[in-house]
Amino acid sequence: MILQSLLAAGVLVALGWPSTGRLRGALGWGATLVAAACVALAAVVPVTFALLLAGAPWHWALLAGALAAAALSRALAGRDGAVAFTAAAEPTLLRRASLVLLLACASLFVAKVVRAPLWSWDHFAIWGVKARRLLGEGGLELGFLAWPDLAPGRVDHPLGLPLTWLVLTLGRPPEPADFKALHLLMGIGLLLVVRGAARRATGSWTWGNLAAATLALSPLFWDTEALGLAELPLALWAASGAALLLATRWSPRSAAIGGLALGFLPWLKSEGLPLAILVLAALAWAAEEPAPRRWRSPAATAAAFAASALGAWWVGRFVLPPGGSFFRGDWMERGAGRLPQVGEIAAFCLRELAAWDWLLFWPALAAGSLLAVVRGRRRAAALAAAVWLQVAIYGATALFTYLDAIPHLQAAFFRISSALVPLGLIALAEIWGPGRTDVDALARAACSSCGPARHSFTPCASPIPAPRRPPAAGSG
Amino acid sequence: MRRGLPIGRATAVALLVALGGVAAWRATGIAATPPVLAAHGERTWIDWSRRDPEAERHLAAAAARLPLARCVAVVVESDEDPLWWSFKALYHLRRHRVVEVRRAGEAAAADADCLVLEQGAAGGFGIAGRRPR
């Protein structure tokens, strides 16, 4: 079973590699391979689903989806776009010790998933049942969504994750062991993405390893409530999209890759739409593209994002049954009526974020966010702000939900917040790191003198590309 | 570590030691039999969600050997929660069209030619034939 999924993952990496391969110097091989698979799946799943919906048999739809992903990846291929990166010297012993720690934490994650049962209610009521019933002998089968008892089980949740699982099992309805294997596969992929992104931001493998180890011990990995649910996949695509955009010297083609990865978030979960918009807006705002062309890369990113996100919206609006949206009924009136509860809701959320299960992650992110503002770290501050705004959205939902406010938060707030930890860790790494401008300066210094840097991923023979036009006066 | 960074080698060492301590402590819980499941969601929800693992295993086993039928009705013990079981039935009986989950003794609403999967007193599930007209 696991071999089948590894084979599928290998094919997906090959499909996505032309678009992301250029970033391997900045992100490292592991993160780039995972990002390639994420970009490929972001294309394969929507195309396959569209063809299934049109009545195509599974194998033909999957083949067409793979071909579309290969074509898109090829179209976005190029040599431009990688951010200059230079790794500074760091103590070998500390680097090796951090790697051992990361391997130990990753092994704990594997051991826990293997030993714990698959128990989360939402797996049986939402995600798992869809993956097991979505494909019948005649292709796509959505009739089960009409089962009356499923209505409170959020039948309106997107179908991207069940389809992703089915792509990775090559169309075989997943068994509990498959869900565990796929959870492990995506979890290890997410560790590699965060490790690569943190290492790029700080210039240090030690900090990359420590960021990934922190993630492996966080509730997203350690709490088996997430096993078989959408939080970890949501975090994987969000972190991949952010890592790609942060590693990219903005150009329309390379920026579109990140937009494509983030555009898959609404296919995975309803809250993926605001999260993707926040991350895109944050990184576009913080982009350092020369002024005359400043609009082009964000526009390309937004176009790639919108193409995918609109597809997810269309499926939710016209294909899925209305289901049990939290906003059903007169949500505006509910919100107005619950305004006096704002303090209670905020206090509950803060108590949840202060729990020891987080290992002080949220207080650290709060301190880091302030530091980013004080030190003028534009990208770090923007990404951290995106994370905090998404947390605020999760809290604010309690004002409008048809459920009682506090029970609604008790049911989900902690779990869904855990999916933001990888983005928060990347933001923290951006805060500790020297910043893009400093990294460029270090790279230039390394190239001119071949001095202090141990590993330069910006070869002296290929100097850092200068802006094709000088920045406009006063553009900063 | 790069000179001039606000967080230096000492912080990296301190973080490494702290994370190592947490990992070692958790490793003892995972090595225990049964493993300790005490994370936030596990503390809060696992007992509610995993009410009767043995009976659920019986349902999964029965589903695997159930012949294909036009529709299936599931009958659970009279003290069971049909809504909880309806989700489990929909999940485990993935090849079948589940049309009804009800308690023993309740009036049937499914068609007469539906296959009936009935929970016995010991928690196991057996095929009780098609519902008599």
Interface residues (C-beta under 8 A of the other chain):
Chain A: A88 E90 P91 L94 A97 S98 L101 A104 C105 L108 A111 K112 R115 A116 P117 W119 S120 W121 F124 A125 G128 V129 R132 R133 G143 F144 W147 D149 L150 G153 P173 T202 G203 S204 T206 W207 L210 A213 T214 L217 P219 W222 D223 T224 E225 A226 A355 D357 L359 L371 Q410 F414 R415 W432 G433 P434
Chain B: M1 R2 G4 L5 P6 I7 R9 A12 V13 L15 L16 L19 G20 V22 A23 R26 A27 I30 P35 L37 A39 H40 G41 E42 T44 W45 I46 W48 S49 R50 P53 L83 S86 F87 K88 L90 Y91 R94 R97 V98 V101
